[in-house]
Amino acid sequence: MGGTEAYSDGPAPVGQVEFGPAPPGGLLDVLRMAAIVLDAEGRVALWSPQAEQLLGYAPEEALGQYAARLLVSDEHVDLVVHLFAQVMGSGESWAGVFPIRHKDGGIRYLEMRNMRLQDVHGGYYALGLATEQSTLRRVERDLALSVRLVDQSPIGLAVLDADLRYVAANTALERINGIPAAEQIGRPAGETLPFRDDGTIEISMRKVLDTGTPVLDRQVVGRTPAEPGTERAWSISLYRLEDPGGRILGLAASVVDVTDRHHAAKVAERARRRLTMVADAAVRVGTTLDLRQTARELADIAVPELADIAAVDVLDSAVEGRREEIPAGGRAVIRALAVTAAEPTPALQAADQPGELARYDAARLVTRCVRTGTPVVIPHVGEDDLISIARDAEAAVLLAEAGVHSYLAVPLIARGEVLGALDLKRFRNQVPFDSDDVLLASELAARAAVCIDNARWYQQQRNTALTLQRSLLPQQPPPVTGLEVASRYQPAGAAGEVGGDWYDILPLSGDRTALVVGDVMGSGINAATAMGQLRTATRTLAALDLDPAQVLRHLDDITIGLGSYIATCLYALHDPHQGHCTIATAGHLPPVLVRPEGPPQLLELPTGAPLGVGGVPFRAVTVDVAPGDRLVLYTDGLVETRDEDIDVRLEVLLGLLDGPRMGLEETCDRLLESLRAGTGQDDVALLIAHVRE
């Protein structure tokens, strides 16, 4: 056999001998094991290249020399001679660490193995095998550490050959696979994988063998023979193994049980989706003040993430604006507002159709929900439960046909009043409703109930506003937090003629205050009537905690509904705790901000279209205000004249406000006296708010 055969990348088949030169960089190369042969007299008879590398003597310098004189210090010669004689005389080997002299004069501590050799003539020789003690100890430590790490590691570790058959597996992998480690040796990896594998793992293994690029932290899920009923998760990492010479030995695999992390991630993902639902509900529910539209938005957001079919039912008394307490054993008269399903289902036929009235007796679960104001959950619906869920026996049959297996109803409660219920059922999602679902449904219902209450309240008040036939001048405003307010209303022409200008100061929740000025185009009873309607609507909308832009948008809808009216309006919302004022305008003149230091300034706001134009968005601007600041709101009757440009008149207004600071009442009087002298073609509303500590 020659020496040109390629070295096999894997182990030789069983029963065959592997031929060919050993690749460089093997363990013996790392140890630099030197071989020295002495004759019976102790002279060097054979000297290996490794001996030259280890001790520095070339063969011609060492061969024929007495080893004791060449390699041993004088103080150790007697001991060496004694040990040599003992080995040669008894034939017993000797092993240990001995100080050997290097050619450079230094001492090297070598790990020695000495043994007697015999030739065919009966002659004896001594063979010495040596390596540096430090190198050997390092290799021993590395080996011991590797063995301990593999054996005691909680991580499953395996070594596979180039054919992806196990050649080693630790006890941790045995626990993971549920297969004794000894039974894994020699078996293909695919036979003992504890996780569901469609061949992708084996493809990844071969790719790692081919490219050397490791696969790190690939998560897989499956069941072990030890726990076939429990789903577990593992993190798999794959590394190619090579010897120091670069020869591919096989593959190392680490398997970490990450079941807890997997379950925690699933819980976190579920929580994330549900938080997204809640966030979406804040945006998607209550986009209008239409009662049925709001109910549809709530049902739509609950399907399919929370339920397969959702219905929103409201007590008929709540729709009509009456507060009703259902006595124990009493019936509930419910009006269906919306129903949504994830897919066509007989359960839709079983649900009350939007607009219908239904009378549910005390045995019905929805009656219990609205009577007690508490959720009702049936995780596993039985045949008897369907009778309590459905409106009648026929509907119960339809629910059974649809496969409804879990039921949840949560009350719609706003401002302490039960308005109705959110009714949820599952037939496609096989997971029953649990306590987390109850919490999520209750959160959605709570948010939506406020929107539903706003919608029904808005509709009631809007209907009232549309029937108003006279306007009411503002009354003395109540005290408000953080502001001192002075106001004036001056009709056009004669004092008894009422026009369409108005102002309002509205205390709101959270110590906030809404400041409003508006102007209905025109004069006389018609303009006054429209003004009274808009003022009433503004008060109603302000109580709904809407932002200024939303208030103007709804006022725009109302103005369109009033007929051929056009109005301008400015709505400012002051928050004393935040120290700012949020302002939106609908075609109105800008307010003036007067600070203790610096000249007064007209606030730059998005102008917006007047109310009644329709289809034009409104935007709000937030302005920081501090104690001592004043905000001046007014209608165009204060500054407009027929013979002067409006910009000139606004400069006059700023000049009057730039003078010595006076009290609010005095400031109101001064502005009216200075700017209204000799005029009176239009009525005027004036409002000055001073920010207090």
ABEGO torsion letter per residue (X at the ends): XBAABBBBABBBBBGBBBBEBBBBGBAAAAAGBBBBBBBAAGBBABBBAAAAAAAGBBAAAABGBBAAAAABBAAAAAAAAAAAAAAAAAGBBBBEBBBBBBAAGBBBBBBBBBBBBBBAAGBBBBBBBBBBAAAAAAAAAAAAAAAAAAAABABBBBBBBAAGBBABBBAAAAAAAGBBAAAABGBBAAAABABBBAGAAAAAAAAAAAAGBBBBGBBBBBBBAABAABBBBBBBBBBBBBBAAGBBAEBBBBBBBAAAAAAAAAAAAAAAAAAAAAAAAAAABGABABAAAAAAAAAAAAOAAABABBBBBBBAAAAAGBBBBBBBGBBBBBBBABBBBABBBAAAAABBBBGBBBBBBAABAAAAAAAAGBBBBBABBBAAAAAAABABAAAAAAAAAAGBABBBBBBBBBGGBBAEBBBBBBAABABBBBAAAAAAAAAAAAAAAAAAAAAAAAAAAAAAAAABABBBBBBBBBBBBGBBBBBBBBBBEBAABBBABBBBBBBBBGGBBBBBBBBBBEBEAAAAAAAAAAAAAAAAAAAAGBBAAAAAAAAAAAAAAAEBBBBBBBBBBBBAAAGBBBBBBBGBBBBBBBBABEBBBBBBBBAEBBBGAEGBBBBBBBBBBBBGBBBBBBBAAAABBAABBAAAAAAAAAAAAABBBBBAAAAAAAAAAAAABGBGABBBBBBBBBBBX
